[in-house]
C-alpha cells in the first residue's frame, strides 16, 4: 500500500467494481486485508459485491468503506459520495427501505453492478428500437391512394382527372410525368386520353428509393363507336 499517492478512480466504475479491481491489481486477498483492518471478510465482501443491505448499519458501512478505501489508496470523498448515490438508487429502485431488505433478501440481486447492467440494457434496447424505426421508415413504401377514377372503366370523355393522396415530400409521377402534390400529399391531374385503351401508371417514390405503384386502365370510345351505339339504340326503340 502506498501512503503518499492517492489512486485515481475511473468515473464510470461503481464502488464495488473499484474496490475489487484495485485490490486485485495490488494482488491482495480479503483475508489479509481483514486482519490488517479488523473488519470481518464477509463485510469486505459485501462492500465489493454492493450488497449494502448485508452491512450492520450505515455508520459501520461508511466507516469500513473509508478504512478500506484508505488502505487501497483510493479517493475517499469520491467513494463515500458514490456509495451514497448507489445505495439511494437501490432503495429508490426497489421501493423498500433498508429494514424491509433486512427482513427478506428478495431484492438482494439489485446491486449497483446489476442496476448498471439493467440501465445499459434498457438504453441499448431503446437505441436499437430507435435505429430500427428509422430504418423501417426509410424502406417502407410510401402511401399511395387513388380516389378517382376507378380502374377498368369506359368513357367517352377526352379528359379525365386523376385525384389521390400520398405522403408529403414524395416524388409523384403519372406515366413518368412529374405531378405536384400539396403539403398534405393530396394531388389531382387532368389527363388527355387517347381513343382506345389508356394505361396510367401512378408512382410515388421516396428520396431513398422506396416506392408504391398503382395502375389504372381506362378505355376511351371513339366517335364512330358512339354513333354506332346511338344508331343501335334508335333501332331498339322502334
C-alpha positions in Angstrom: 0.0 0.0 0.0 1.4 3.4 -1.0 0.9 6.0 1.8 1.6 9.1 -0.4 -0.2 8.5 -3.7 -3.9 8.6 -4.0 -5.2 6.3 -6.6 -7.3 7.9 -9.3 -10.8 6.5 -9.7 -12.4 5.7 -13.1 -15.6 7.7 -13.0 -17.7 5.1 -14.9 -16.9 2.3 -12.4 -19.1 1.6 -9.4 -17.8 1.5 -5.9 -17.8 -2.4 -5.8 -16.0 -2.6 -9.1 -13.4 0.0 -8.0 -12.7 -1.8 -4.7 -12.4 -5.3 -6.2 -10.3 -4.2 -9.2 -7.9 -2.1 -7.1 -7.5 -5.0 -4.6 -6.8 -7.5 -7.4 -4.3 -5.1 -9.1 -2.4 -4.9 -5.8 -2.6 -8.7 -5.5 -4.3 -8.7 -2.1 -6.9 -11.0 -0.7 -9.8 -10.3 1.6 -8.4 -12.4 4.5 -5.2 -10.4 4.5 -7.0 -7.1 4.4 -9.5 -8.3 7.1 -6.6 -9.0 9.5 -5.0 -5.6 9.0 -8.2 -3.6 9.2 -10.0 -5.7 11.8 -13.1 -6.0 9.6 -14.7 -9.3 9.0 -14.1 -10.7 5.5 -17.9 -11.1 4.9 -18.3 -7.3 5.3 -15.4 -6.5 3.0 -17.0 -9.0 0.5 -20.4 -7.2 0.9 -18.7 -3.9 0.0 -17.2 -5.5 -3.1 -20.5 -7.1 -4.1 -22.5 -3.9 -3.5 -24.7 -5.9 -1.0 -25.1 -2.9 1.2 -28.2 -4.4 2.9 -25.9 -7.1 4.4 -24.0 -4.5 6.4 -25.0 -4.0 10.0 -25.6 -0.3 9.8 -24.9 3.0 7.9 -22.3 4.2 10.4 -20.4 0.9 10.1 -20.8 0.8 6.4 -19.3 4.2 5.8 -16.5 3.7 8.4 -15.5 0.4 6.9 -15.6 1.9 3.4 -13.3 4.8 4.5 -10.9 2.3 6.0 -10.9 0.0 3.1 -10.6 2.9 0.6 -7.7 4.4 2.5 -6.0 1.1 2.7 -6.2 0.8 -1.1 -5.1 4.5 -1.6 -8.5 5.5 -3.2 -10.2 8.8 -3.3 -12.3 8.7 -0.1 -14.5 11.6 -0.9 -15.5 10.0 -4.2 -16.1 6.6 -2.6 -18.5 8.0 0.1 -20.3 10.2 -2.4 -20.7 7.4 -4.9 -21.7 4.9 -2.2 -24.5 7.2 -1.0 -25.7 7.7 -4.6 -25.6 3.9 -5.4 -27.4 3.0 -2.2 -30.0 5.6 -2.7 -30.6 4.3 -6.2 -31.0 0.8 -4.8 -33.7 1.9 -2.4 -35.4 4.0 -4.9 -35.5 1.3 -7.5 -36.9 -1.4 -5.2 -39.3 0.9 -3.3 -38.3 -0.6 0.0 -36.2 0.9 2.9 -33.3 -0.9 4.5 -35.4 -2.6 7.2 -37.5 -4.4 4.7 -34.5 -5.5 2.8 -33.1 -7.0 6.0 -36.3 -9.0 6.6 -36.1 -10.7 3.3 -33.5 -10.8 0.6 -36.0 -10.6 -2.3 -34.0 -7.7 -3.9 -30.5 -8.6 -2.9 -29.7 -9.1 -6.5 -30.2 -5.4 -7.1 -26.6 -4.4 -6.5 -25.0 -1.4 -8.2 -23.5 -3.7 -10.8 -26.8 -5.3 -11.7 -28.5 -1.9 -11.8 -25.8 -0.7 -14.1 -26.3 -3.7 -16.4 -30.1 -3.2 -16.4 -29.6 0.5 -17.2 -27.2 -0.2 -20.1 -29.6 -3.0 -21.4 -32.6 -0.6 -21.4 -30.5 2.1 -23.1 -29.3 -0.4 -25.7 -32.8 -1.7 -26.4 -34.1 1.9 -26.8 -31.3 2.7 -29.2 -31.9 -0.4 -31.3 -35.6 0.4 -31.4 -34.9 4.0 -32.5 -32.5 2.9 -35.2 -34.9 0.1 -36.3 -37.8 2.6 -36.5 -35.7 4.9 -38.6 -34.6 2.1 -41.0 -38.2 0.9 -41.3 -39.5 4.4 -42.2 -36.8 4.6 -44.9 -37.6 1.2 -46.5 -41.4 1.3 -46.0 -43.2 2.1 -49.3 -44.9 5.5 -49.3 -48.7 5.8 -49.1 -50.5 5.9 -52.4 -54.3 6.1 -52.7 -56.1 6.8 -56.0 -59.6 8.3 -55.3 -60.6 8.8 -58.9 -61.0 7.4 -61.5 -61.7 3.7 -60.8 -59.8 1.0 -62.6 -61.1 -0.6 -65.8 -63.7 2.0 -66.8 -65.0 3.1 -70.2 -65.6 6.7 -71.0 -66.5 9.0 -74.0 -64.6 11.9 -72.5 -61.4 13.2 -73.9 -60.2 14.4 -70.5 -60.2 12.7 -67.1 -58.9 13.9 -63.7 -56.8 11.7 -61.5 -57.1 12.5 -57.8 -55.5 10.9 -54.8 -53.3 11.1 -51.8 -49.7 10.2 -50.9 -47.2 11.2 -48.2 -45.7 14.7 -48.0 -42.4 15.4 -49.8 -42.8 12.4 -52.1 -41.8 12.4 -55.8 -45.1 11.6 -57.7 -45.4 10.7 -61.4 -48.1 9.6 -63.8 -46.6 7.8 -66.8 -43.2 9.3 -65.8 -44.6 12.9 -65.9 -43.9 14.7 -62.6 -47.0 15.6 -60.6 -47.0 18.1 -57.8 -48.9 17.3 -54.6 -49.7 19.8 -51.9 -48.3 20.0 -48.3 -50.7 17.3 -47.2 -49.9 14.9 -50.0 -53.2 15.5 -51.9 -52.9 15.7 -55.7 -55.0 16.0 -58.9 -54.0 15.9 -62.5 -56.0 16.3 -65.7 -55.1 13.6 -68.3 -55.7 13.8 -72.0 -57.0 10.3 -73.1 -56.3 8.7 -76.5 -59.0 6.8 -78.3 -58.8 3.2 -77.2 -57.1 1.7 -74.1 -55.2 4.1 -71.9 -53.0 2.7 -69.1 -52.0 5.2 -66.4 -49.1 4.2 -64.1 -49.1 6.4 -60.9 -45.8 6.1 -58.9 -44.9 7.6 -55.6 -41.1 7.5 -54.8 -39.3 8.3 -51.5 -35.9 10.0 -51.8 -34.2 6.8 -50.6 -35.8 4.7 -53.3 -38.8 3.0 -51.7 -41.8 3.3 -54.0 -45.5 2.4 -54.5 -47.3 2.0 -57.8 -51.0 1.9 -58.9 -52.1 1.1 -62.4 -55.4 2.4 -63.9 -56.8 1.2 -67.2 -59.3 3.4 -69.0 -60.9 2.7 -72.3 -62.0 5.8 -74.4 -64.6 5.2 -77.0 -64.2 6.9 -80.4 -66.9 8.9 -82.3 -67.7 6.0 -84.7 -68.4 3.7 -81.7 -70.6 6.4 -80.2 -72.5 6.8 -83.5 -73.0 3.1 -83.8 -74.2 2.8 -80.3 -76.7 5.6 -80.8 -78.0 4.0 -84.1 -78.4 0.7 -82.3 -80.2 2.4 -79.5 -82.6 4.1 -82.0 -83.3 0.8 -83.8 -84.1 -0.9 -80.4 -86.5 1.8 -79.6 -88.5 1.0 -82.8 
